[in-house]
């Protein structure tokens, strides 16, 4: 389910807002300049100066793989973190944020 759009920021990150039943915030995905390993996140998710999550580089499977960001946001009011995907549009200056519900158990 697409929940918002983001735009490319001057620092190489992304800015946008997220609105769900429990979240209504302006979010910045800021490049992580302190990556100390292969599994370190590529971006930090911030609301103001508070870190609320991280984002990792990813690619889709198939014949024409696409770059996207796997985003994980923590919200104390939820029982599990939000798992989102940020897909840049073809021109690269905008992106759509998609909520990944996951599988029910």
C-alpha positions in Angstrom: 0.0 0.0 0.0 1.5 3.3 -1.1 1.4 5.7 1.9 3.4 8.8 0.8 5.9 10.4 -1.6 9.4 11.6 -0.8 11.7 14.0 -2.6 15.5 13.9 -3.0 17.3 16.2 -0.6 20.4 18.3 -1.3 22.5 16.0 0.9 21.6 12.9 -1.1 19.0 11.8 1.4 15.2 11.9 1.1 12.5 14.0 2.8 8.8 13.5 3.1 6.0 12.8 5.6 4.5 9.7 6.9 0.9 9.5 7.9 -0.7 6.3 9.4 -3.2 5.7 12.1 -0.5 6.2 14.7 2.2 8.3 12.9 2.0 11.8 11.5 5.5 13.1 11.0 7.9 14.8 8.7 10.7 12.3 8.1 14.2 12.7 6.8 16.3 9.8 5.5 19.9 11.1 6.1 22.9 9.4 4.5 24.8 7.3 7.2 28.4 8.7 7.0 29.5 6.3 9.7 29.0 2.9 8.0 31.3 0.5 9.6 30.3 -2.8 7.9 28.4 -4.4 5.0 25.2 -4.7 7.1 25.3 -1.1 8.4 22.3 1.0 7.2 22.8 3.4 4.3 20.5 6.0 5.9 19.2 7.1 9.3 15.5 7.9 9.6 15.0 11.1 11.6 12.1 13.1 13.0 13.6 16.4 14.0 16.8 15.2 15.7 15.4 12.0 17.0 16.4 8.8 15.2 13.3 6.6 14.6 14.8 4.0 12.3 17.1 3.1 9.5 17.2 2.2 5.8 19.3 -0.2 3.8 20.1 -0.4 0.1 18.3 -3.2 -1.7 17.4 -4.4 -5.2 14.4 -6.2 -6.6 14.7 -9.7 -8.1 14.1 -10.5 -11.7 15.4 -9.7 -15.1 15.3 -5.9 -14.6 16.3 -5.3 -10.9 15.4 -1.9 -9.4 17.2 -0.1 -6.6 15.1 0.7 -3.5 15.5 1.3 0.2 14.3 -1.1 2.8 13.1 1.1 5.6 12.4 0.1 9.2 10.8 2.5 11.6 10.3 1.9 15.3 7.2 3.3 17.0 6.5 2.5 20.7 2.8 2.5 20.1 3.1 -0.5 17.7 3.8 -4.1 18.6 6.3 -4.5 15.8 8.4 -2.0 13.7 7.0 -0.7 10.5 8.6 -2.2 7.4 8.5 0.1 4.4 10.1 0.3 1.0 11.1 3.5 -0.8 11.1 3.2 -4.6 12.6 6.0 -6.5 10.7 7.0 -9.6 12.3 6.9 -13.1 13.5 10.5 -13.0 15.1 9.8 -9.6 14.1 13.1 -7.9 10.9 11.6 -6.3 10.2 8.3 -4.6 7.1 6.5 -3.3 6.9 5.0 0.1 5.2 1.6 0.3 4.1 -0.2 3.4 5.0 -3.9 3.6 2.5 -5.6 5.8 4.3 -8.9 5.9 2.8 -12.3 6.2 0.3 -13.1 8.9 1.2 -15.9 11.3 
